[in-house]
Amino acid sequence: MDFGARGDGITDDAQALQQAIDRCTEEGGGRVLLPRMRTFLCGPVELKSNVELHIESTATLLCNPDESIYQQSAFGENRGEGMMWLWARNARNLSITGRGTIHGNGIRFMGQELSDSYELKPLADPTFDPRPHVLTLIACDNLLIRDVTIREGAYWTVHLVGCNVALIDGINLLNDLKIRNGDGIDLDHSKNVRISNCHITSGDDCICLKNRREFAEYGACHDIVVTNCTLASRSCAIKIGSENMDNIYNVLVTNCIITQSNRGIGIQNRDEGTVTDVTFSNIMMDLQLWSDVWWGKAEPIYVTSYPRADGNHKDANWRFPHGETQGRCGAVSRITFQNIQATSENGCFIGGDTPDKVSDITLQNVTLNLRRTTTYANGLYDRRPCRDEGFVTAGVFGVYIEQAQNVGIEQLTVNNYLSAYEGKVHYPTNTSNPVHRFRNFINRAGAALAP
C-alpha cells in the first residue's frame, strides 16, 4: 500500500507490487505485505531473491483477466502452452507465505462450460496461448511456499523448473475441477523438493514430475518426497510423465489420500527419459470414471512406457528431439507399491511397447474394491498419449499386464462387486522369460451394487 496499491479489486496494482518487491530485494531482502480485507487485482509480476511475499488472512491477490497483458511465455520459445503471471528466474531465498489467497481467475479465461469440463477458447494464433500460469519459478534455489490458498488457475498452477531445495507445505490448492490443463504442482527438472500437508483439487494432475524438452539444460528430476497430502483430480492424482526427456529417480510418495480421481497413481513415460527407484506407500484412494476429455480409465496403479504419437515439423520442436517427428520411450524400472487400498471401477494396468521397457515392478499388500459408481463404459485401459491404439479393451482385472518383465505381486486382495470382472491378474503368455512372481492372492466375490 505504501507504493500506491489500491487493493480495491478493480485497479491493477501490479506496478505498486513490483516496486515494493524491487525495493525489498535492493535493500537486502525482507517481507512484502499484502494486508487483510483487500483484493489486489494484478497483472504479471516478477518475484526476486530474498523476498517473502506475505498475504495476510482475508487478503487476495487476483489475476487480471485481460488476456492481452500476458506476453511472457511459460515455456521459453514455445509460446503455445500459456504465459506467466507470477514468476521468478535465478532467484534465491524466495518465500510465499500467509493465510491469504492467490486467485488465478481461471474461469474468465475459459470457453463454454460442458458437463465435466470447460471448452478451450479458439486461438487466433495456434502458436500463442494467452492463458496465464499462476506461479512459474525457473532456476531458483531455496524456495518456501507455505499456508497460502491458491484458487482457480487458468493453466498450470505451481511450476518449478530447474529448482533446487524447495518446500511446499500446508497449502490449499483449489483449482476448478472442470478447467483443462489445470495442473496443481509440476516439478520439472527439479531436485531436493518436499511437498507435505497439502490439499489439492485439480482438473488435470494434482502433482506431476516431468522433464520438459524446453528446459533440457536443467538436467534430471530427482530426490522428491510427497507426504501427508489429500488429492482429487479429473485426471491423475499423482503422476510421473508424460513429458520426460531426461531421468526421474529417487522419489517417495507416502501417507496420501486420493478421492474422486480418474486415475490414482500413474507413471506415464512417453519420451526417451527413464524412471527408476520410485516408491509409493500407505495410500488410500477412491476412483471413478470420467469422460474421454481426461486421460485415464480409473486405474488405481498405472505403470507404462509407450512412444507418443508421431508429430509434424511444428510439433517436433517441443514434443520430440530436435529435427525429429517420431519419438521413442525410455525404461521404467524398480517401482514399488506398498500398502495400497483402492476402491474403483477398474483395476491396475502395467504395460510397455516392448517387454524390456517396464521391469522390476513390485506390488505388496494391495487391496482393490471393484465396484460401479458411474455409467461410463468400463473394461478399458487408457494408453494415451501413444503412437498406436489409445485404449486396451480387455475387461476388468485386478492387475492387467500387457508387456513387462519381472513383475512381483504379493498379497493382492480383490473384492469384486462387478458383473464384468474377468479375474485377478492377466499377463501375456507369449512374452519370453517375463519372470513374474505372484503369490498370496485373495479373490472375493460380492453382490453387485447399483451405481
C-alpha positions in Angstrom: 0.0 0.0 0.0 2.9 2.3 0.7 3.8 2.1 -3.0 0.4 3.2 -4.2 -1.6 0.0 -4.4 -5.4 0.5 -4.1 -6.5 -3.0 -3.1 -10.0 -2.4 -4.4 -10.2 -5.4 -6.8 -10.7 -3.0 -9.7 -7.4 -1.1 -10.2 -4.4 -3.1 -11.5 -1.9 -2.9 -8.6 0.9 -4.8 -10.5 3.2 -1.7 -10.7 2.9 -0.9 -7.0 3.6 -4.6 -6.1 6.6 -4.7 -8.4 8.1 -1.6 -6.9 7.7 -3.0 -3.4 9.4 -6.2 -4.4 12.2 -4.4 -6.2 12.9 -2.1 -3.3 12.8 -5.0 -0.9 15.4 -7.0 -2.8 17.6 -4.0 -3.4 17.8 -3.4 0.4 18.9 -6.9 1.1 15.6 -8.6 1.5 12.6 -8.8 3.8 8.8 -9.0 3.6 6.4 -7.5 1.1 3.0 -7.4 2.8 -0.5 -7.6 1.2 -2.7 -6.5 4.1 -6.0 -8.1 5.1 -9.5 -7.3 3.9 -8.3 -6.2 0.4 -8.2 -7.6 -3.1 -5.2 -6.7 -5.2 -6.0 -7.1 -8.9 -2.7 -7.7 -10.6 -1.1 -8.4 -14.0 2.3 -10.0 -14.4 4.8 -9.6 -11.6 8.4 -10.8 -11.2 9.4 -12.2 -7.8 13.0 -11.7 -6.7 15.7 -13.0 -4.3 15.5 -12.7 -0.5 11.8 -11.6 -0.7 8.9 -13.1 1.3 5.6 -12.3 -0.3 3.2 -12.5 2.6 -0.5 -12.5 2.0 -2.5 -11.9 5.2 -5.7 -13.7 6.0 -8.7 -12.3 4.0 -6.3 -10.6 1.5 -6.5 -11.8 -2.1 -4.0 -11.4 -5.0 -6.3 -11.7 -8.1 -5.1 -12.4 -11.6 -6.1 -9.6 -14.1 -8.4 -11.3 -16.7 -7.2 -9.1 -19.6 -5.6 -11.7 -21.9 -3.6 -9.0 -23.8 -1.3 -8.3 -20.9 0.3 -11.8 -20.8 3.2 -11.9 -23.2 6.0 -13.8 -21.5 5.8 -17.5 -22.3 5.9 -20.0 -19.5 7.9 -22.3 -21.8 10.5 -20.1 -23.4 10.4 -20.1 -27.2 7.3 -22.4 -27.0 4.5 -19.8 -26.8 1.7 -22.3 -27.4 1.2 -23.5 -23.8 0.5 -20.5 -21.7 2.1 -17.3 -20.3 3.5 -16.3 -17.0 1.7 -14.3 -14.3 3.7 -14.5 -11.0 7.3 -15.6 -11.9 10.9 -15.6 -11.0 14.2 -16.6 -12.7 17.5 -17.3 -10.9 16.2 -16.2 -7.6 17.3 -17.4 -4.2 15.7 -17.5 -0.8 12.2 -16.7 -2.1 9.1 -17.3 0.0 5.4 -17.1 -0.5 3.5 -17.3 2.8 0.4 -16.3 4.7 -3.2 -17.4 5.2 -4.5 -15.3 2.3 -5.4 -16.3 -1.3 -3.8 -16.2 -4.7 -6.7 -16.4 -7.2 -5.9 -17.3 -10.8 -9.4 -16.1 -12.1 -9.3 -19.3 -14.3 -12.9 -19.4 -15.4 -12.5 -15.9 -17.0 -10.1 -17.5 -19.5 -12.2 -20.5 -20.4 -14.8 -21.1 -23.1 -18.2 -22.7 -22.7 -19.0 -24.8 -19.7 -19.7 -28.5 -20.5 -20.9 -31.3 -18.3 -17.5 -32.2 -16.8 -15.1 -29.6 -18.3 -14.8 -26.2 -19.9 -14.1 -25.8 -23.6 -10.9 -24.1 -24.5 -11.3 -20.8 -26.3 -10.3 -20.9 -30.0 -7.0 -19.2 -30.5 -6.4 -16.6 -33.2 -2.8 -17.9 -33.4 -2.4 -21.6 -32.5 1.2 -21.0 -31.5 0.2 -18.4 -28.8 -2.0 -19.3 -25.8 -2.6 -16.3 -23.5 -3.8 -18.3 -20.5 -1.5 -17.4 -17.6 0.1 -20.0 -15.4 -0.2 -18.9 -11.7 3.4 -19.3 -10.4 6.4 -20.1 -12.6 9.8 -20.4 -10.8 12.8 -21.1 -13.1 16.3 -22.0 -11.8 15.5 -20.8 -8.3 17.2 -22.1 -5.1 15.9 -22.4 -1.5 12.1 -21.9 -2.0 9.3 -21.9 0.5 5.6 -21.9 -0.3 3.6 -22.3 2.9 0.0 -21.9 4.2 -1.4 -19.9 1.3 -4.6 -20.8 -0.6 -4.3 -20.9 -4.4 -7.5 -21.0 -6.3 -8.7 -21.4 -9.9 -5.6 -21.4 -12.1 -6.3 -21.0 -15.8 -3.4 -23.3 -16.7 -0.6 -24.9 -14.6 -0.6 -23.6 -11.1 2.7 -24.1 -9.3 5.5 -24.9 -11.8 9.1 -25.4 -10.5 11.6 -25.6 -13.4 15.2 -26.5 -12.7 14.8 -25.5 -9.0 16.9 -26.9 -6.1 15.8 -27.2 -2.5 12.1 -26.3 -2.2 9.5 -26.9 0.5 5.8 -26.7 -0.3 3.9 -27.1 2.9 0.4 -26.8 4.2 -1.1 -25.1 1.2 -4.7 -25.4 -0.2 -4.5 -25.6 -4.0 -8.2 -25.5 -5.1 -8.4 -25.5 -8.8 -11.8 -25.8 -10.6 -12.2 -29.4 -11.5 -13.6 -28.5 -14.9 -10.6 -26.5 -16.1 -8.4 -28.4 -18.5 -4.6 -28.2 -18.2 -5.2 -27.1 -14.6 -2.3 -29.0 -13.1 -1.7 -28.5 -9.4 2.1 -28.8 -8.7 4.5 -29.6 -11.5 8.2 -30.4 -10.7 10.1 -30.0 -13.9 13.9 -30.8 -13.9 13.8 -30.0 -10.2 15.5 -31.7 -7.3 15.5 -31.9 -3.5 11.8 -30.9 -3.2 9.4 -31.7 -0.4 5.6 -31.4 -0.7 3.8 -32.0 2.6 0.5 -31.5 4.3 -1.3 -30.1 1.2 -4.9 -30.3 0.0 -5.1 -30.2 -3.8 -8.1 -30.4 -6.2 -7.3 -30.1 -9.9 -9.0 -30.9 -13.2 -5.6 -32.1 -14.5 -2.9 -33.8 -12.5 -2.6 -32.8 -8.9 1.2 -33.5 -8.5 3.3 -34.2 -11.6 7.0 -34.9 -12.1 8.5 -34.4 -15.5 11.4 -33.2 -17.7 10.1 -30.9 -20.4 12.2 -30.6 -23.6 12.1 -26.8 -23.4 14.3 -26.9 -20.3 16.7 -29.6 -21.1 19.7 -27.6 -19.7 18.5 -28.1 -16.1 19.1 -31.9 -16.0 17.3 -34.7 -14.2 14.3 -34.5 -11.8 15.3 -36.4 -8.6 15.2 -36.6 -4.8 11.5 -35.8 -4.3 9.3 -36.5 -1.3 5.5 -36.2 -1.2 3.8 -36.9 2.1 0.6 -36.3 4.1 -1.5 -34.9 1.2 -5.1 -35.2 0.2 -5.8 -35.0 -3.5 -8.7 -35.0 -6.0 -8.4 -34.9 -9.8 -10.3 -35.5 -13.1 -7.1 -36.9 -14.5 -4.3 -38.5 -12.4 -3.8 -37.5 -8.8 0.0 -38.3 -8.6 1.8 -38.7 -12.0 5.2 -39.1 -13.4 5.4 -38.0 -17.1 4.2 -37.9 -19.8 7.0 -35.4 -20.8 10.3 -36.9 -19.8 13.3 -36.4 -22.0 15.8 -36.9 -19.1 15.8 -39.0 -15.9 13.4 -39.1 -12.9 14.7 -41.0 -9.9 14.7 -41.3 -6.1 11.0 -40.5 -5.5 9.0 -41.3 -2.4 5.2 -40.7 -2.1 3.7 -41.8 1.2 0.7 -41.3 3.5 -1.7 -39.8 1.0 -5.5 -40.0 0.3 -6.9 -39.7 -3.2 -10.6 -39.1 -3.9 -12.9 -39.0 -7.0 -10.0 -39.2 -9.4 -9.9 -40.6 -12.9 -6.6 -42.3 -12.1 -4.8 -42.8 -8.8 -1.0 -43.2 -9.2 0.4 -43.1 -12.7 3.8 -43.4 -14.4 3.2 -42.3 -18.0 6.6 -42.4 -19.7 6.2 -41.2 -23.3 9.7 -39.9 -24.2 13.3 -41.2 -24.1 14.0 -40.5 -20.5 13.9 -43.1 -17.7 12.0 -43.5 -14.5 13.7 -45.5 -11.7 13.7 -46.1 -8.0 10.3 -44.8 -7.0 8.2 -45.9 -4.0 4.5 -45.3 -3.4 3.4 -46.4 0.1 0.4 -46.1 2.5 -2.0 -44.6 0.1 -5.8 -44.8 0.1 -7.9 -43.9 -2.9 -11.4 -44.0 -4.3 -11.6 -43.5 -8.1 -14.3 -43.2 -10.7 -14.6 -42.9 -14.5 -14.9 -39.5 -16.2 -15.3 -38.7 -19.9 -12.5 -39.1 -22.5 -11.7 -35.4 -22.2 -9.5 -36.6 -19.3 -6.7 -39.2 -19.6 -7.3 -42.3 -17.5 -9.8 -45.1 -17.0 -10.0 -45.3 -13.2 -6.8 -47.3 -12.9 -5.6 -47.3 -9.3 -2.0 -48.1 -10.3 -0.7 -47.4 -13.7 2.9 -48.1 -14.9 3.6 -47.6 -18.6 6.1 -46.7 -21.3 4.9 -46.1 -24.8 6.3 -43.8 -27.6 4.0 -40.8 -28.1 2.1 -40.4 -31.4 4.2 -39.2 -34.4 4.2 -35.4 -34.9 4.8 -32.9 -37.6 7.6 -30.4 -38.1 5.8 -27.8 -36.0 5.3 -30.2 -33.1 8.8 -31.7 -33.4 10.2 -28.5 -31.8 8.8 -29.4 -28.4 7.5 -32.9 -28.3 10.4 -34.7 -30.0 14.1 -34.4 -30.2 15.2 -31.5 -32.3 14.5 -32.1 -36.0 12.7 -35.4 -35.5 9.0 -36.2 -35.8 9.0 -39.6 -34.2 9.7 -40.2 -30.6 10.9 -43.2 -28.5 10.3 -44.2 -24.9 12.8 -45.0 -22.2 12.8 -47.7 -19.5 10.7 -47.7 -16.3 12.1 -49.9 -13.6 12.4 -50.5 -9.9 9.0 -49.2 -9.0 7.4 -50.3 -5.7 3.8 -50.0 -4.4 3.3 -50.9 -0.8 0.1 -50.9 1.4 -2.3 -49.5 -1.2 -6.1 -49.6 -0.7 -8.3 -48.6 -3.6 -12.0 -48.6 -4.5 -12.5 -48.2 -8.2 -14.4 -49.2 -11.3 -11.3 -50.6 -12.8 -8.1 -52.5 -12.0 -4.4 -51.7 -12.3 -2.5 -51.6 -15.6 1.2 -52.3 -16.4 2.5 -52.2 -19.9 5.1 -51.1 -22.4 5.5 -51.1 -26.2 8.2 -53.9 -25.8 8.7 -56.2 -22.8 12.0 -54.6 -21.8 10.6 -51.1 -21.3 8.8 -51.9 -18.0 10.6 -54.1 -15.5 11.1 -54.8 -11.8 7.6 -53.7 -10.7 6.6 -54.7 -7.2 3.1 -54.7 -5.6 2.9 -55.6 -2.0 -0.2 -55.7 0.2 -2.6 -54.1 -2.4 -6.4 -54.3 -1.8 -8.8 -53.4 -4.6 -12.5 -53.0 -4.1 -14.0 -53.1 -7.6 -17.5 -51.6 -7.9 -19.5 -49.4 -10.3 -20.3 -45.8 -9.4 -20.9 -44.2 -12.9 -22.5 -45.2 -16.2 -19.4 -44.7 -18.3 -18.2 -47.8 -20.2 -15.7 -49.8 -18.2 -13.4 -52.7 -19.0 -10.9 -50.3 -20.8 -7.3 -49.2 -20.1 -6.0 -45.9 -21.3 -2.6 -45.8 -23.1 -2.9 -42.2 -24.3 -0.9 -40.4 -25.5 0.7 -43.1 -27.6 1.6 -44.0 -31.2 -0.8 -46.8 -31.6 -4.3 -47.6 -30.3 -5.1 -45.4 -27.3 -7.3 -47.9 -25.5 -7.0 -51.6 -24.5 -10.3 -53.3 -24.5 -9.9 -56.3 -22.1 -12.5 -56.3 -19.3 -11.7 -55.7 -15.7 -8.8 -57.5 -14.0 -7.3 -56.8 -10.6 -4.0 -56.3 -12.5 -3.7 -56.3 -16.3 -0.1 -56.7 -17.6 0.3 -56.0 -21.3 4.1 -56.3 -21.7 6.6 -56.2 -18.8 9.4 -58.1 -17.1 9.9 -59.2 -13.5 6.6 -58.1 -12.0 6.2 -59.2 -8.4 2.8 -59.2 -6.7 2.5 -60.3 -3.1 -0.7 -60.2 -1.0 -3.2 -58.9 -3.6 -6.8 -58.8 -2.4 -9.6 -58.2 -4.9 -13.1 -57.6 -3.5 -15.3 -57.9 -6.6 -18.6 -56.2 -6.9 -18.6 -56.1 -10.7 -20.5 -58.4 -13.0 -17.9 -57.6 -15.7 -15.0 -58.8 -13.6 -12.6 -61.1 -15.6 -10.1 -62.2 -13.0 -7.2 -61.3 -10.7 -4.2 -61.0 -13.0 -3.8 -61.0 -16.7 -0.4 -61.3 -18.3 0.8 -62.2 -21.8 1.8 -65.9 -22.1 4.0 -65.3 -25.2 6.5 -63.0 -23.5 9.9 -64.6 -23.3 11.1 -65.1 -19.7 8.9 -62.5 -18.0 9.9 -63.7 -14.5 6.6 -62.7 -13.0 6.1 -63.7 -9.3 2.6 -63.9 -8.0 1.6 -65.2 -4.6 -0.9 -64.8 -1.8 -3.9 -63.9 -3.8 -7.3 -63.4 -2.1 -10.2 -63.1 -4.5 -13.6 -62.3 -3.0 -16.9 -62.1 -4.9 -19.6 -59.7 -3.6 -23.1 -58.7 -4.6 -23.2 -56.2 -7.5 -24.1 -52.8 -6.3 -26.2 -50.3 -8.3 -24.5 -47.0 -9.3 
